[in-house]
Amino acid sequence: MKKRVLGSIVAGSVLISGCAADLVFLAMHAAEEGFTIKYFPKLERSVSIEPSLNVVTAMPYKRHFMRDESKCQFDGVVVPWERTWEERALGGDAANPQMLPPEPGKIAGYAAVVYQRTCPGKKPEAILHVGVQGTGIFSKPEILAGSSVGMQDVLLTQATNRPQWLPQVVERLVRVAPTSPAAKQVLVTAHEKLAQALPELETALKGAVK
């Protein structure tokens, strides 16, 4: 009898501990999403991408399975960007920071752009969420299924808080659209939201979707 009671207490403790762990995880996840919208590449295995400034890669995304939008489909692309501005070097003297010069023509990172959401029972909806897509530590850029991306809703974010590379990425989509079906699809689907975010590119965007 004592063993049975003891076993029940242990099992109950494990169950409570497990629930507590889940609650902590959910709290952390909710806190993270207070600042960003977390997506995951919808992949069964890792995907290598071409390391070229002129290549736009179609990439499906998904939300965490505990999120309300977990059953929705998200269409996106991965777009390279180059650093055309000075950037403060990591570390160094705070009083006399070292500034890194621009490096045009060299890939500095990859932007993830989610442009369409399709939820069960609803029509596809154009959206504009962007973030930095990690590409592993390999010699050739590789996107892993578990590489989450913290994104922001561009139209709900003040212009001063948007990524510096955003205008460049949109310009690149316009430039490669004639030969890139992935880039063309972004512009066809979300050109109105892109023009709203970057009105200075409205004429170019209209021309690209004709």
HELIX and SHEET records of a PDB file:
HELIX    1   1 LYS A    2  GLU A   33  1                                  32    
HELIX    2   2 ASP A   68  LYS A   71  5                                   4    
HELIX    3   3 VAL A  154  LEU A  156  5                                   3    
HELIX    4   4 ALA A  159  ASN A  161  5                                   3    
HELIX    5   5 LEU A  166  VAL A  176  1                                  11    
HELIX    6   6 PRO A  181  ALA A  197  1                                  17    
HELIX    7   7 PRO A  199  LEU A  201  5                                   3    
HELIX    8   8 GLU A  202  ALA A  208  1                                   7    
SHEET    1   A 7 ILE A  37  PRO A  41  0                                        
SHEET    2   A 7 THR A  57  LYS A  62 -1                                        
SHEET    3   A 7 GLN A  73  GLU A  82 -1                                        
SHEET    4   A 7 ILE A 107  THR A 118 -1                                        
SHEET    5   A 7 GLU A 125  VAL A 132 -1                                        
SHEET    6   A 7 VAL A 149  ASP A 153 -1                                        
SHEET    7   A 7 ILE A  37  PRO A  41 -1                                        
SHEET    1   B 2 VAL A  47  SER A  48  0                                        
SHEET    2   B 2 GLU A 142  ILE A 143 -1                                        
SHEET    1   C 2 GLU A  87  ARG A  88  0                                        
SHEET    2   C 2 MET A  99  LEU A 100 -1                                        
END                                                                             
